[in-house]
Amino acid sequence: MTGVQTCALPILITMVTGESRSLDAQLLNAGDELFRALAAGRWSSTNPAVATVDSTGLIRGGGWGTATITVTGPGGDSATAAVTVVGDLLLSARGRLGAGAGLYQMSLDGASIEPVLLDSATNLYPVRSPSYHAIAFASDVRGLYDVYRMAPDGSALQRLTDAEGHHTQPVWSPDGAKIVFTSTRTGRPQIFEMSADGTAVEQLTHGDASSHSPALSLDGGTVAFVSGRGNDERVYLMSRDGQNVRPARLAEPDQLVRSPRFFPNGDLAAVVQIGTRATAVVRWDRQRDMRLPLVTSNGAIREFAVSRDGRFLVVVIESTAGGGKTPTEVLLVDLATSESTALAVPLAPETRVANPSF
């Protein structure tokens, strides 16, 4: 195999626990051009507790951490792929008032949790890129809120916004090339878009009304957001370029709506106020053109997240319990079985959970 080496692609992989992915090894010639596929090789993992690999190159995420996958070809040449396995959920958690907020990853059963970023700042709205290779979030570490990005383990911290005002609520475009966010750089909160490195900033919403809480459809063509373009704040839709603004059909005219989220098939959901106190997560079924309540609570549903496959919801509800109980309750809803499970977040009792994301 003179002048030929093996190469496992991709060389950097981030995945969640329980996920499986196949690696294809290729033989390259001396000019790094594809020679042929590697029909057989020896596969190994430096940390099987984190990621295992079988004889076909199928890797499976086991526990959180990093592992190196190596494939060795018949001629003895080898190549490696770096694998990082992360938790199912990201969330922000705040202790006593004024104590800041840290970012954590957590297993979907709530049994395991570990910090991703703990400092003196209030860190909010963590969300992973589509590839899981990066996390975008908002932090007030410099006084006002800015949008930052970092590696899945909390390293390689990079500030993305530097204009005046607050910059929060980042969401990734489906291709990972752009970040849509809320900013007050022009006065009232408005929706902006920038490249994933913080350059090429464009304003998407304009006018006297505040606009915030953006969400992006899976095809990247539609932005949902909350705006006070009437008597009350409601959810609106617009094209990615900020045009074709129209109200979303999620609630009755007298109902308050917040926290829009898209399902993979394009359906939209949001938190809807029902009466004076009750709230619900309501889904707009596009095909049937109807509203479907998914979760209803006598307490205040603050936020929710939709899993990437659309099967699960994680719902944060303001607790009505007293006596030192946790101020927020976290509910896991399996939409395939209609089963709901309370997640016991393993943090201090006074911790307030916010901003869940998959």
Secondary structure, DSSP 8 states (H G I E B T S, - for coil): -TT-EEEEE-SEEEEETT-EEE-EEEEE-TTS-EEEE----EEEES-TTTEEE-TTSEEEE-SSEEEEEEEE-TTS-EEEEEEEEE-SEEEEEE-STTS-EEEEEE-TTSS-EEEEE-SSSBEEEEEE-TTSS-EEEEE-TTSS-EEEEE-TTS-S-EE---SSS-EEEEEE-TTSSEEEEEE-TTSS-EEEEEETTS-S-EE---SSS-EEEEEE-TTS-EEEEEE-SSSS-EEEEEETTS-S-EE-SSS-TTS-EEEEEE-TTS-EEEEEEETTTEEEEEEEETTTTEEEEEEEESS-EEEEEE-TTS-EEEEEEE----TT--SEEEEEEETTTTEEEEE---S-TT-EEEEEE-
